[in-house]
Amino acid sequence: MPKGMMLAAGRGTRLKPLTDNLPKPLLPVANRPTMCYGLNALRNSGITTICSNISYKSDDIKTVIGSGCSHGVDINWLIEDEPSGTAGGFKKMEAVLCDDTVIVIAGDAMLDIDLNELLNYHHIKKSFATIGTLPVNDPSQYGVVRTENNGRIIDFQEKPAPGTQISKQANTGIYIFDHAVFDMIPSDSFFDFAMHLFPQILQKNLPFYAIPLHGYWTDIGNPVDYLQANMDYLKGMINIKGEGKEVAGNLIGDNSIIEDVSIVECVIGSNINIAAGSSLTHSVIWDNTVITSPVTVSDAVVTPFGIYQINSKSVLSNR
């Protein structure tokens, strides 16, 4: 049975100030921690043994997610005091993962994708490594992949300047590896999948394929993408159920007091108290937020720690 690795050791610096008080894997989308969507995708593919490396606010992540039993999985946590790269953290969990095919996803990405499509493709191609991709309009924000007609990977390009891209197929950071991949990753050193491992796989001419996935994915790399993911849930682009009741185009959590408040296209968490006379549009309100005086906000993330205005939009979808 395949096993899973969730990479979640990043600090989420591009998401500041949202990540000053909450680590990126716990940022709520539709009132559920982002990491829960990845756990759901793995479990739905029959993967219940999962490893995850964490670092920034690791205690908070472990407290919220726990052992994984509430998600139907068993999580083996690795706390990293020093960064070791995406593949370096993966290597440290070799003892748990090495005896089977391994699927790697980002623990801080928002995804609603059937991973069985990727797993089946990997086995049909008898691939050593397989990458899931999604088409993008602006490749300059992502690493992109160029393939032959049969899907075999030719080369990569990281965040190409506008007009110089070799393709518009973005690397989603969703990978499948044969267990022999651990032999290519050094121990106790910084090592990255894209920068270090993938060039080796190409150089050795091992079977290396990419497949365009179907579904929804965004890495929530910045506050713009974070807000957009929540709005996309309200638009029905994400099929996984969030937490709360859907009321007139909004999602509202439990025990929230929003009487005499205008709300339009909002995701509102639990235990919220918003002052009467307030107006909230196209915004996200985190759990336990209290607003004592009337406010008017639009395109914002409202938290117990402050109100953050968000501008512009960016997201990946192939649904």
FIDRENLO-720919 format. One line per field, with one value per residue: residue number from 1; x, y, z of N, C-alpha, C in turn. Coordinates in nm, 3 decimals, padded with zeros to 5 digits. Layout:
// FIDRENLO-720919
seq = NUM|... $
n.X = X|... $
n.Y = Y|... $
n.Z = Z|... $
ca.X = X|... $
ca.Y = Y|... $
ca.Z = Z|... $
c.X = X|... $
c.Y = Y|... $
c.Z = Z|... $
// end
This chain:
// FIDRENLO-720919
seq = 1|2|3|4|5|6|7|8|9|10|11|12|13|14|15|16|17|18|19|20|21|22|23|24|25|26|27|28|29|30|31|32|33|34|35|36|37|38|39|40|41|42|43|44|45|46|47|48|49|50|51|52|53|54|55|56|57|58|59|60|61|62|63|64|65|66|67|68|69|70|71|72|73|74|75|76|77|78|79|80|81|82|83|84|85|86|87|88|89|90|91|92|93|94|95|96|97|98|99|100|101|102|103|104|105|106|107|108|109|110|111|112|113|114|115|116|117|118|119|120|121|122|123|124|125|126|127|128|129|130|131|132|133|134|135|136|137|138|139|140|141|142|143|144|145|146|147|148|149|150|151|152|153|154|155|156|157|158|159|160|161|162|163|164|165|166|167|168|169|170|171|172|173|174|175|176|177|178|179|180|181|182|183|184|185|186|187|188|189|190|191|192|193|194|195|196|197|198|199|200|201|202|203|204|205|206|207|208|209|210|211|212|213|214|215|216|217|218|219|220|221|222|223|224|225|226|227|228|229|230|231|232|233|234|235|236|237|238|239|240|241|242|243|244|245|246|247|248|249|250|251|252|253|254|255|256|257|258|259|260|261|262|263|264|265|266|267|268|269|270|271|272|273|274|275|276|277|278|279|280|281|282|283|284|285|286|287|288|289|290|291|292|293|294|295|296|297|298|299|300|301|302|303|304|305|306|307|308|309|310|311|312|313|314|315|316|317|318|319 $
n.X = 00.084|00.064|00.238|00.230|00.372|00.373|00.477|00.557|00.715|00.776|00.801|00.612|00.657|00.585|00.322|00.290|00.122|-00.037|00.061|00.197|00.079|-00.043|00.046|00.117|00.005|-00.223|-00.388|-00.718|-00.935|-01.251|-01.324|-01.178|-00.862|-00.599|-00.427|-00.586|-00.724|-00.535|-00.481|-00.728|-00.735|-00.528|-00.620|-00.855|-00.745|-00.668|-00.445|-00.306|-00.093|00.114|00.371|00.499|00.686|00.753|00.805|00.805|00.610|00.544|00.433|00.176|00.065|00.074|-00.095|-00.346|-00.389|-00.312|-00.279|-00.380|-00.590|-00.853|-00.890|-00.880|-00.629|-00.280|-00.039|00.305|00.514|00.774|00.988|01.164|01.442|01.625|01.625|01.607|01.555|01.319|01.346|01.531|01.399|01.216|01.389|01.465|01.256|01.278|01.288|01.025|00.894|01.022|00.959|00.776|00.578|00.572|00.375|00.403|00.296|00.220|00.181|00.071|-00.082|-00.378|-00.598|-00.817|-00.829|-00.833|-00.619|-00.580|-00.582|-00.328|-00.169|-00.247|-00.159|00.116|00.179|00.097|00.273|00.502|00.677|00.962|00.956|00.690|00.510|00.247|00.068|-00.072|-00.245|-00.149|-00.211|-00.023|00.287|00.510|00.494|00.540|00.709|00.764|00.692|00.823|00.727|00.755|00.536|00.430|00.422|00.658|00.909|01.102|01.244|01.280|01.170|01.216|01.000|00.977|01.071|00.827|00.705|00.917|00.873|00.890|00.675|00.327|00.253|00.222|00.422|00.284|00.384|00.306|00.400|00.502|00.701|00.920|01.033|01.309|01.411|01.516|01.780|01.907|01.917|02.106|02.202|02.143|02.185|02.121|01.876|01.697|01.394|01.328|01.557|01.779|01.726|01.557|01.710|01.909|01.759|01.679|01.931|02.019|01.848|01.614|01.280|01.057|00.784|00.508|00.176|-00.116|-00.337|-00.677|-00.896|-00.881|-00.630|-00.412|-00.122|-00.151|00.026|00.047|-00.125|-00.322|-00.382|-00.471|-00.710|-00.854|-00.885|-01.072|-01.288|-01.332|-01.426|-01.681|-01.787|-01.828|-01.619|-01.457|-01.507|-01.509|-01.656|-01.684|-01.661|-01.949|-02.258|-02.414|-02.535|-02.722|-02.518|-02.297|-02.063|-02.108|-01.989|-02.027|-02.198|-02.185|-02.233|-02.397|-02.588|-02.794|-02.599|-02.444|-02.359|-02.181|-02.081|-01.897|-01.673|-01.725|-01.606|-01.622|-01.764|-01.783|-01.824|-01.972|-02.002|-02.318|-02.444|-02.222|-02.052|-01.964|-01.786|-01.695|-01.493|-01.290|-01.342|-01.183|-01.199|-01.317|-01.303|-01.368|-01.552|-01.601|-01.692|-01.880|-01.779|-01.666|-01.573|-01.402|-01.286|-01.098|-00.909|-01.016|-00.916|-00.857|-00.634|-00.610|-00.720|-00.683|-00.624|-00.675|-00.555|-00.602|-00.586|-00.522|-00.502|-00.498|-00.675|-00.837|-01.088 $
n.Y = -00.119|00.220|00.494|00.813|01.145|01.452|01.771|02.022|02.214|02.476|02.836|03.011|03.276|03.453|03.484|03.649|03.920|03.714|03.469|03.527|03.463|03.221|02.909|02.826|02.568|02.557|02.764|02.862|02.732|02.759|02.727|02.511|02.374|02.416|02.198|01.979|01.922|01.808|01.574|01.453|01.403|01.216|01.005|00.935|00.815|00.577|00.586|00.567|00.564|00.814|01.056|01.361|01.654|01.918|02.253|02.551|02.686|02.429|02.289|02.393|02.294|02.016|01.999|02.074|01.901|01.650|01.295|01.212|01.037|01.128|01.194|00.961|00.854|00.772|00.963|01.027|01.232|01.463|01.681|01.954|02.134|02.278|02.386|02.144|02.118|02.022|01.754|01.669|01.660|01.463|01.244|01.195|01.052|00.802|00.544|00.484|00.511|00.371|00.120|00.106|00.248|00.604|00.889|01.234|01.534|01.885|01.998|02.238|02.326|02.402|02.168|01.988|01.717|01.410|01.178|00.923|00.917|01.010|00.814|00.579|00.641|00.659|00.390|00.262|00.370|00.266|00.419|00.586|00.824|01.057|01.349|01.566|01.803|02.130|02.347|02.688|03.040|03.239|03.159|03.262|03.266|03.017|02.692|02.527|02.253|02.068|01.832|01.527|01.402|01.171|01.216|01.197|01.354|01.627|01.863|02.122|02.442|02.717|02.954|03.126|03.420|03.650|03.546|03.381|03.121|02.762|02.599|02.584|02.428|02.387|02.285|02.116|02.033|01.787|01.465|01.134|00.865|00.590|00.355|00.332|00.582|00.692|00.620|00.807|01.039|01.229|01.179|01.385|01.644|01.952|01.926|01.944|01.874|01.984|02.138|01.967|01.679|01.618|01.699|01.499|01.266|01.307|01.314|01.054|00.929|00.800|00.658|00.914|01.102|01.327|01.431|01.600|01.709|01.687|01.900|02.101|02.321|02.515|02.676|02.849|03.065|03.331|03.613|03.692|03.461|03.303|03.430|03.408|03.130|03.072|03.220|03.082|02.844|02.924|02.968|02.717|02.577|02.410|02.096|01.963|01.940|02.219|02.366|02.448|02.630|02.689|02.988|03.191|03.233|03.257|03.114|03.001|02.957|02.773|02.902|03.180|03.527|03.741|03.939|04.187|04.256|04.315|04.075|03.960|03.718|03.580|03.396|03.283|03.215|03.011|03.097|03.375|03.725|03.994|04.340|04.500|04.668|04.650|04.586|04.338|04.216|03.983|03.847|03.688|03.561|03.477|03.211|03.287|03.562|03.891|04.177|04.484|04.736|04.892|04.801|04.840|04.634|04.499|04.246|04.126|03.980|03.896|03.878|03.758|03.902|04.123|04.323|04.255|04.390|04.272|04.253|04.215|03.902|03.546|03.214|02.856|02.635|02.351|02.252 $
n.Z = 00.000|-00.090|00.071|00.244|00.230|00.384|00.329|00.545|00.668|00.622|00.683|00.594|00.509|00.302|00.348|00.559|00.725|00.820|00.904|01.132|01.371|01.328|01.199|00.855|00.765|00.923|00.850|00.796|00.550|00.431|00.695|00.789|00.882|00.646|00.610|00.659|00.425|00.258|00.404|00.380|00.102|00.075|00.240|00.102|-00.114|-00.019|00.138|00.444|00.619|00.710|00.688|00.825|00.808|01.026|01.149|01.208|01.462|01.550|01.767|01.781|01.545|01.587|01.808|01.704|01.480|01.573|01.622|01.386|01.382|01.391|01.132|01.002|00.957|01.020|01.160|01.139|01.301|01.224|01.371|01.271|01.353|01.209|00.869|00.609|00.346|00.086|-00.004|00.181|00.431|00.370|00.333|00.596|00.697|00.600|00.716|00.778|00.536|00.329|00.215|00.009|-00.264|-00.262|-00.206|-00.233|-00.094|-00.046|00.278|00.331|00.122|-00.065|-00.176|-00.388|-00.517|-00.693|-00.603|-00.691|-00.967|-01.034|-00.907|-01.046|-01.305|-01.262|-01.209|-01.446|-01.632|-01.535|-01.385|-01.244|-01.110|-01.073|-01.160|-01.070|-01.259|-01.335|-01.560|-01.618|-01.648|-01.605|-01.603|-01.473|-01.201|-01.107|-01.095|-01.400|-01.628|-01.899|-02.140|-02.337|-02.599|-02.494|-02.227|-02.090|-01.900|-02.009|-01.938|-01.680|-01.558|-01.354|-01.233|-01.480|-01.667|-01.796|-02.110|-02.166|-02.102|-02.102|-02.104|-02.004|-01.800|-01.471|-01.197|-00.935|-00.697|-00.616|-00.593|-00.697|-00.598|-00.666|-00.424|-00.431|-00.460|-00.232|-00.221|-00.370|-00.233|-00.019|00.327|00.615|00.508|00.333|00.089|-00.210|-00.384|-00.647|-00.715|-00.676|-00.674|-00.901|-01.134|-01.120|-01.165|-01.429|-01.551|-01.513|-01.677|-01.596|-01.581|-01.597|-01.543|-01.619|-01.540|-01.632|-01.388|-01.260|-01.106|-00.812|-00.701|-00.506|-00.384|-00.180|-00.146|-00.077|00.082|-00.103|-00.259|-00.052|00.040|-00.200|-00.228|-00.028|-00.126|-00.362|-00.264|-00.180|-00.429|-00.522|-00.634|-00.494|-00.380|-00.138|00.181|00.393|00.727|00.897|00.829|00.517|00.416|00.226|00.030|00.192|00.430|00.751|01.073|01.388|01.682|01.637|01.650|01.461|01.424|01.272|01.089|00.780|00.547|00.274|00.053|00.234|00.447|00.755|01.072|01.374|01.696|01.677|01.722|01.603|01.582|01.575|01.287|01.131|00.815|00.598|00.327|00.081|00.233|00.491|00.812|01.099|01.346|01.677|01.667|01.776|01.726|01.842|01.778|01.513|01.182|00.842|00.594|00.308|00.089|00.272|00.546|00.851|01.177|01.517|01.577|01.420|01.134|00.799|00.489|00.160|-00.172|-00.532|-00.729|-00.755|-00.864|-00.908|-01.114|-01.252|-01.321 $
ca.X = 00.000|00.144|00.242|00.226|00.458|00.324|00.583|00.492|00.815|00.801|00.759|00.503|00.695|00.511|00.186|00.285|00.124|-00.133|00.131|00.263|00.014|-00.095|00.131|00.050|-00.083|-00.345|-00.474|-00.846|-01.010|-01.387|-01.326|-01.101|-00.719|-00.559|-00.365|-00.689|-00.764|-00.436|-00.505|-00.849|-00.700|-00.449|-00.707|-00.946|-00.668|-00.631|-00.317|-00.333|00.035|00.159|00.473|00.496|00.789|00.704|00.908|00.749|00.491|00.516|00.344|00.039|00.020|00.050|-00.212|-00.469|-00.405|-00.301|-00.223|-00.441|-00.698|-00.981|-00.895|-00.871|-00.492|-00.180|00.065|00.435|00.563|00.917|01.009|01.294|01.491|01.695|01.572|01.689|01.507|01.202|01.389|01.605|01.302|01.163|01.491|01.468|01.146|01.300|01.259|00.880|00.841|01.109|00.925|00.666|00.560|00.541|00.321|00.443|00.216|00.247|00.084|00.015|-00.148|-00.521|-00.622|-00.935|-00.783|-00.833|-00.481|-00.577|-00.547|-00.181|-00.115|-00.270|-00.071|00.252|00.196|00.083|00.396|00.616|00.762|01.043|00.902|00.579|00.470|00.117|00.076|-00.195|-00.216|-00.157|-00.203|00.099|00.389|00.619|00.476|00.553|00.798|00.689|00.747|00.806|00.725|00.730|00.394|00.388|00.424|00.791|00.961|01.225|01.316|01.207|01.206|01.163|00.949|01.034|01.030|00.715|00.739|01.030|00.838|00.899|00.541|00.237|00.214|00.288|00.454|00.200|00.448|00.248|00.494|00.506|00.835|00.958|01.105|01.453|01.451|01.592|01.922|01.959|01.910|02.206|02.155|02.195|02.229|02.010|01.854|01.567|01.343|01.338|01.692|01.884|01.687|01.503|01.818|01.974|01.671|01.689|02.065|02.026|01.751|01.514|01.143|01.017|00.666|00.416|00.038|-00.207|-00.440|-00.807|-00.943|-00.847|-00.506|-00.333|-00.028|-00.178|00.158|00.041|-00.261|-00.413|-00.425|-00.546|-00.847|-00.919|-00.924|-01.197|-01.395|-01.358|-01.514|-01.817|-01.832|-01.850|-01.505|-01.400|-01.621|-01.501|-01.739|-01.620|-01.726|-02.048|-02.378|-02.415|-02.652|-02.729|-02.389|-02.193|-02.042|-02.110|-01.957|-02.113|-02.192|-02.143|-02.334|-02.382|-02.719|-02.792|-02.473|-02.452|-02.251|-02.191|-01.969|-01.801|-01.652|-01.724|-01.571|-01.703|-01.746|-01.761|-01.917|-01.949|-02.088|-02.430|-02.415|-02.104|-02.073|-01.852|-01.802|-01.583|-01.392|-01.278|-01.334|-01.131|-01.260|-01.292|-01.285|-01.467|-01.548|-01.687|-01.747|-01.917|-01.674|-01.700|-01.454|-01.421|-01.161|-01.013|-00.904|-01.042|-00.867|-00.848|-00.510|-00.616|-00.792|-00.583|-00.682|-00.612|-00.582|-00.571|-00.631|-00.440|-00.537|-00.489|-00.789|-00.856|-01.212 $
ca.Y = 00.000|00.343|00.577|00.955|01.242|01.589|01.867|02.134|02.275|02.615|02.940|03.091|03.417|03.533|03.500|03.746|03.894|03.611|03.359|03.570|03.399|03.090|02.852|02.811|02.451|02.574|02.871|02.798|02.748|02.711|02.698|02.391|02.395|02.377|02.066|01.875|01.887|01.712|01.447|01.397|01.352|01.094|00.898|00.893|00.731|00.455|00.606|00.597|00.585|00.943|01.128|01.505|01.732|02.048|02.331|02.675|02.663|02.286|02.245|02.431|02.201|01.885|02.009|02.081|01.785|01.532|01.172|01.185|00.939|01.192|01.202|00.825|00.824|00.767|01.059|01.021|01.369|01.493|01.822|01.996|02.259|02.346|02.344|02.045|02.110|01.936|01.614|01.636|01.618|01.336|01.142|01.165|00.960|00.684|00.419|00.460|00.521|00.315|-00.012|00.110|00.372|00.715|01.009|01.353|01.654|01.993|02.003|02.372|02.361|02.373|02.084|01.901|01.639|01.265|01.134|00.793|00.942|01.017|00.683|00.485|00.681|00.622|00.245|00.227|00.412|00.203|00.535|00.600|00.944|01.118|01.480|01.618|01.942|02.200|02.458|02.823|03.151|03.314|03.064|03.329|03.248|02.875|02.607|02.462|02.126|02.038|01.687|01.471|01.375|01.058|01.258|01.186|01.488|01.666|01.955|02.208|02.583|02.774|03.091|03.192|03.558|03.652|03.526|03.290|02.991|02.645|02.542|02.646|02.324|02.417|02.179|02.137|01.980|01.656|01.373|00.993|00.811|00.453|00.356|00.340|00.722|00.728|00.597|00.923|01.156|01.215|01.197|01.495|01.761|02.023|01.867|01.989|01.794|02.051|02.186|01.866|01.543|01.604|01.695|01.367|01.167|01.331|01.276|00.908|00.883|00.713|00.689|01.034|01.146|01.427|01.415|01.709|01.665|01.751|01.938|02.234|02.329|02.638|02.660|02.954|03.121|03.469|03.644|03.697|03.325|03.253|03.483|03.355|02.991|03.076|03.265|02.974|02.749|02.976|02.957|02.576|02.521|02.310|02.008|01.909|02.018|02.297|02.362|02.552|02.628|02.780|03.075|03.302|03.256|03.268|02.998|03.055|02.857|02.760|02.996|03.311|03.631|03.836|04.001|04.322|04.273|04.284|03.988|03.921|03.633|03.573|03.274|03.328|03.103|02.983|03.182|03.511|03.829|04.112|04.449|04.537|04.780|04.622|04.539|04.254|04.170|03.912|03.843|03.571|03.596|03.361|03.172|03.361|03.705|03.978|04.315|04.552|04.857|04.866|04.816|04.811|04.577|04.426|04.181|04.132|03.869|03.954|03.781|03.814|03.979|04.241|04.317|04.267|04.415|04.192|04.305|04.134|03.762|03.447|03.079|02.751|02.543|02.279|02.179 $
ca.Z = 00.000|-00.091|00.190|00.212|00.297|00.375|00.359|00.614|00.756|00.584|00.776|00.538|00.518|00.205|00.399|00.668|00.870|00.861|00.969|01.255|01.485|01.291|01.094|00.726|00.753|01.000|00.799|00.763|00.426|00.461|00.839|00.822|00.855|00.512|00.613|00.662|00.289|00.210|00.473|00.318|-00.031|00.093|00.291|-00.004|-00.207|00.052|00.206|00.584|00.688|00.659|00.761|00.800|00.876|01.068|01.218|01.263|01.545|01.537|01.875|01.743|01.441|01.649|01.896|01.624|01.392|01.657|01.567|01.256|01.393|01.358|00.986|00.950|00.917|01.127|01.122|01.203|01.295|01.231|01.402|01.220|01.410|01.102|00.739|00.538|00.208|00.068|-00.011|00.302|00.531|00.319|00.360|00.739|00.728|00.516|00.787|00.773|00.400|00.225|00.163|-00.087|-00.338|-00.173|-00.268|-00.158|-00.118|00.047|00.387|00.342|-00.004|-00.071|-00.292|-00.400|-00.631|-00.676|-00.620|-00.758|-01.107|-01.040|-00.870|-01.157|-01.415|-01.221|-01.224|-01.588|-01.699|-01.466|-01.367|-01.124|-01.044|-01.148|-01.109|-01.110|-01.306|-01.371|-01.651|-01.562|-01.743|-01.578|-01.554|-01.401|-01.058|-01.072|-01.172|-01.508|-01.675|-02.042|-02.160|-02.469|-02.620|-02.410|-02.088|-02.028|-01.871|-02.079|-01.851|-01.588|-01.558|-01.231|-01.240|-01.598|-01.697|-01.892|-02.250|-02.183|-02.046|-02.189|-02.107|-01.907|-01.705|-01.344|-01.102|-00.817|-00.577|-00.587|-00.654|-00.659|-00.615|-00.633|-00.296|-00.455|-00.465|-00.111|-00.247|-00.443|-00.145|00.089|00.464|00.698|00.431|00.266|-00.044|-00.259|-00.496|-00.777|-00.744|-00.666|-00.709|-01.036|-01.233|-01.116|-01.229|-01.573|-01.595|-01.514|-01.777|-01.534|-01.625|-01.522|-01.617|-01.563|-01.584|-01.592|-01.296|-01.270|-00.975|-00.761|-00.624|-00.495|-00.273|-00.082|-00.123|-00.028|00.128|-00.217|-00.288|00.063|00.033|-00.319|-00.202|00.046|-00.215|-00.458|-00.196|-00.186|-00.568|-00.555|-00.705|-00.404|-00.350|-00.003|00.272|00.498|00.858|00.914|00.747|00.404|00.426|00.130|-00.033|00.295|00.516|00.887|01.173|01.505|01.795|01.589|01.665|01.350|01.408|01.217|01.017|00.637|00.503|00.133|00.011|00.345|00.524|00.894|01.159|01.493|01.814|01.627|01.769|01.520|01.625|01.489|01.200|01.050|00.678|00.557|00.189|00.016|00.338|00.577|00.953|01.171|01.473|01.802|01.644|01.837|01.677|01.938|01.716|01.373|01.081|00.703|00.530|00.184|00.047|00.390|00.640|00.983|01.274|01.653|01.590|01.336|01.007|00.693|00.357|00.056|-00.305|-00.650|-00.724|-00.825|-00.822|-01.009|-01.114|-01.377|-01.298 $
c.X = 00.088|00.136|00.253|00.324|00.400|00.435|00.521|00.587|00.843|00.748|00.644|00.532|00.619|00.367|00.178|00.197|00.030|-00.064|00.211|00.208|-00.039|-00.008|00.051|-00.038|-00.215|-00.432|-00.605|-00.897|-01.146|-01.394|-01.262|-00.953|-00.681|-00.504|-00.467|-00.731|-00.664|-00.453|-00.626|-00.816|-00.621|-00.537|-00.801|-00.877|-00.620|-00.500|-00.344|-00.207|00.101|00.269|00.461|00.607|00.735|00.815|00.846|00.618|00.446|00.422|00.198|-00.018|-00.014|-00.073|-00.341|-00.492|-00.397|-00.238|-00.275|-00.562|-00.834|-01.000|-00.883|-00.733|-00.403|-00.063|00.190|00.499|00.715|00.930|01.152|01.332|01.561|01.640|01.665|01.644|01.392|01.239|01.465|01.513|01.240|01.259|01.490|01.357|01.158|01.260|01.111|00.833|00.907|01.061|00.812|00.672|00.520|00.484|00.350|00.350|00.258|00.139|00.021|-00.042|-00.296|-00.547|-00.751|-00.912|-00.791|-00.692|-00.470|-00.541|-00.396|-00.118|-00.129|-00.176|00.072|00.277|00.186|00.212|00.521|00.724|00.845|00.993|00.796|00.538|00.330|00.130|-00.064|-00.160|-00.233|-00.151|-00.073|00.206|00.498|00.609|00.506|00.673|00.716|00.768|00.723|00.819|00.722|00.580|00.342|00.391|00.559|00.854|01.093|01.308|01.220|01.252|01.138|01.128|01.009|00.986|00.919|00.764|00.853|00.997|00.848|00.766|00.454|00.182|00.293|00.308|00.375|00.268|00.385|00.329|00.466|00.645|00.837|01.043|01.257|01.503|01.536|01.742|01.987|01.964|02.010|02.143|02.218|02.254|02.106|01.996|01.710|01.523|01.373|01.482|01.794|01.842|01.644|01.611|01.892|01.891|01.678|01.825|02.080|01.929|01.653|01.374|01.082|00.904|00.589|00.277|-00.043|-00.320|-00.571|-00.857|-00.896|-00.719|-00.456|-00.243|-00.050|-00.047|00.159|-00.102|-00.364|-00.471|-00.507|-00.691|-00.921|-00.964|-01.055|-01.314|-01.431|-01.443|-01.659|-01.875|-01.858|-01.736|-01.433|-01.515|-01.619|-01.578|-01.655|-01.695|-01.823|-02.167|-02.367|-02.546|-02.637|-02.592|-02.274|-02.178|-02.025|-02.089|-02.051|-02.092|-02.142|-02.260|-02.310|-02.517|-02.704|-02.658|-02.493|-02.332|-02.278|-02.066|-01.859|-01.792|-01.630|-01.703|-01.666|-01.668|-01.709|-01.865|-01.884|-02.050|-02.199|-02.396|-02.292|-02.144|-01.947|-01.880|-01.676|-01.467|-01.395|-01.263|-01.295|-01.208|-01.220|-01.262|-01.401|-01.447|-01.649|-01.750|-01.777|-01.799|-01.733|-01.573|-01.494|-01.286|-01.059|-01.012|-00.911|-01.008|-00.873|-00.728|-00.509|-00.696|-00.692|-00.651|-00.603|-00.651|-00.538|-00.612|-00.535|-00.477|-00.517|-00.612|-00.798|-00.979|-01.316 $
c.Y = 00.125|00.417|00.723|01.037|01.380|01.683|01.992|02.206|02.421|02.715|03.025|03.239|03.506|03.557|03.595|03.864|03.783|03.499|03.402|03.495|03.259|03.032|02.823|02.687|02.464|02.689|02.810|02.834|02.683|02.657|02.565|02.421|02.341|02.235|01.954|01.831|01.789|01.576|01.377|01.334|01.222|00.979|00.846|00.810|00.604|00.466|00.650|00.610|00.708|00.997|01.277|01.572|01.872|02.120|02.452|02.647|02.516|02.235|02.278|02.333|02.066|01.887|02.005|01.953|01.654|01.414|01.141|01.095|01.001|01.209|01.064|00.786|00.818|00.855|01.037|01.160|01.374|01.643|01.858|02.132|02.344|02.297|02.246|02.029|02.012|01.789|01.573|01.591|01.484|01.221|01.100|01.068|00.829|00.555|00.384|00.441|00.431|00.186|-00.011|00.238|00.483|00.831|01.127|01.468|01.762|01.997|02.139|02.421|02.325|02.290|02.005|01.821|01.491|01.214|00.998|00.807|00.943|00.882|00.581|00.513|00.638|00.473|00.201|00.258|00.340|00.308|00.526|00.718|01.006|01.247|01.514|01.764|01.998|02.316|02.592|02.927|03.229|03.221|03.130|03.312|03.106|02.812|02.536|02.343|02.113|01.888|01.652|01.442|01.262|01.091|01.251|01.325|01.511|01.758|02.040|02.352|02.647|02.921|03.168|03.336|03.555|03.640|03.429|03.147|02.880|02.571|02.621|02.541|02.344|02.292|02.206|02.094|01.850|01.553|01.229|00.940|00.660|00.458|00.368|00.484|00.760|00.709|00.717|01.049|01.138|01.239|01.322|01.609|01.825|01.970|01.897|01.903|01.861|02.087|02.073|01.728|01.531|01.610|01.562|01.261|01.183|01.284|01.125|00.845|00.780|00.750|00.799|01.101|01.254|01.402|01.537|01.653|01.737|01.779|02.077|02.225|02.472|02.623|02.763|03.024|03.262|03.500|03.653|03.560|03.266|03.300|03.421|03.211|02.985|03.122|03.158|02.865|02.796|02.965|02.813|02.512|02.413|02.225|01.947|02.000|02.090|02.281|02.479|02.534|02.729|02.857|03.190|03.336|03.276|03.134|03.050|02.942|02.860|02.875|03.134|03.409|03.737|03.902|04.146|04.356|04.234|04.197|03.942|03.844|03.630|03.432|03.318|03.207|03.087|03.079|03.325|03.604|03.958|04.220|04.477|04.663|04.761|04.574|04.466|04.198|04.099|03.898|03.712|03.619|03.472|03.334|03.268|03.509|03.783|04.120|04.395|04.679|04.828|04.892|04.788|04.761|04.503|04.370|04.185|03.999|03.931|03.848|03.841|03.906|04.106|04.216|04.346|04.280|04.339|04.249|04.207|03.989|03.673|03.308|02.983|02.663|02.477|02.191|02.222 $
c.Z = 00.000|00.042|00.150|00.292|00.275|00.420|00.421|00.707|00.723|00.686|00.722|00.539|00.420|00.247|00.518|00.630|00.915|00.938|01.092|01.376|01.456|01.182|00.968|00.716|00.827|00.952|00.751|00.624|00.450|00.604|00.877|00.795|00.717|00.508|00.608|00.522|00.227|00.273|00.412|00.183|-00.020|00.141|00.183|-00.112|-00.140|00.127|00.349|00.669|00.628|00.750|00.731|00.878|00.904|01.143|01.285|01.334|01.539|01.646|01.842|01.641|01.502|01.739|01.816|01.545|01.470|01.585|01.427|01.264|01.360|01.209|00.921|00.903|01.040|01.085|01.207|01.189|01.302|01.257|01.362|01.279|01.305|00.968|00.670|00.393|00.195|00.067|00.114|00.414|00.496|00.352|00.507|00.781|00.651|00.587|00.783|00.629|00.297|00.160|00.060|-00.169|-00.240|-00.255|-00.176|-00.195|-00.019|00.154|00.405|00.209|00.004|-00.195|-00.277|-00.527|-00.596|-00.705|-00.685|-00.905|-01.125|-01.008|-00.983|-01.274|-01.386|-01.245|-01.370|-01.663|-01.644|-01.440|-01.240|-01.041|-01.135|-01.079|-01.159|-01.148|-01.327|-01.462|-01.581|-01.673|-01.729|-01.519|-01.469|-01.250|-01.011|-01.142|-01.278|-01.563|-01.824|-02.063|-02.309|-02.480|-02.532|-02.261|-02.021|-02.016|-01.943|-01.990|-01.768|-01.606|-01.436|-01.249|-01.357|-01.613|-01.802|-02.036|-02.275|-02.140|-02.150|-02.196|-02.010|-01.810|-01.575|-01.260|-00.973|-00.687|-00.530|-00.664|-00.610|-00.692|-00.590|-00.505|-00.312|-00.459|-00.344|-00.130|-00.314|-00.356|-00.032|00.226|00.526|00.616|00.366|00.124|-00.086|-00.377|-00.630|-00.813|-00.755|-00.717|-00.855|-01.143|-01.235|-01.188|-01.381|-01.625|-01.605|-01.613|-01.720|-01.582|-01.537|-01.600|-01.543|-01.620|-01.540|-01.505|-01.321|-01.128|-00.939|-00.678|-00.620|-00.374|-00.164|-00.045|-00.068|00.014|00.017|-00.247|-00.173|00.060|-00.085|-00.299|-00.127|-00.041|-00.317|-00.394|-00.204|-00.327|-00.610|-00.629|-00.624|-00.353|-00.210|00.092|00.375|00.629|00.869|00.823|00.634|00.405|00.327|00.071|00.062|00.366|00.658|00.987|01.291|01.605|01.754|01.594|01.559|01.320|01.363|01.153|00.872|00.599|00.360|00.095|00.118|00.401|00.669|00.985|01.275|01.606|01.776|01.689|01.695|01.558|01.524|01.410|01.113|00.911|00.633|00.419|00.142|00.113|00.415|00.721|01.031|01.299|01.586|01.782|01.706|01.785|01.758|01.883|01.570|01.278|00.943|00.636|00.403|00.141|00.160|00.463|00.779|01.087|01.414|01.672|01.504|01.210|00.896|00.558|00.251|-00.080|-00.412|-00.627|-00.802|-00.774|-00.938|-01.001|-01.251|-01.362|-01.401 $
// end
